[in-house]
Amino acid sequence: MSRSSALSTHILDTASGRPAEGVRVQLWRMQPVPALLAEERTDADGRAGGALLQAERFRPGRYELRFFVGDYFAARGMAGGPEERYLDVVAVSVGLREGQGHYHVPLLCTPWSYTTYRGS
């Protein structure tokens, strides 16, 4: 039995201990040429509205999630202007394969650090 693949994400603001609401997130397909596939803002739960990449639009390959965390932290008084920010846009490059089920890419971040993993 083949499991269809899809991609979703959410963001946790670990500096304040809550979901990161209002973060702009972009999903890019990097092959054969970079193309913007989706752009959303995270909701009150830090989620980017369901699957950024639905199973019916899924194609195996290299993708990049771009999280605009600098704007989010600046709006909360935790980062300066773009030239002063330690983190501005966090880009996470992932290789996705067919039949691997749901890919979930959480981002845990502060104005100075981030981590990610393949979630469920």
ABEGO torsion letter per residue (X at the ends): XBBBBBBBBBBBBAAAGBBBBGBBBBBBBAOABBBBABBBBBBAAGBBGEBABBAAABBBEBBBBBBBAAAAAAAAGABBBAAABABABBBBBBBBBBGAEBBBBBBBBBAABBBBBBBX
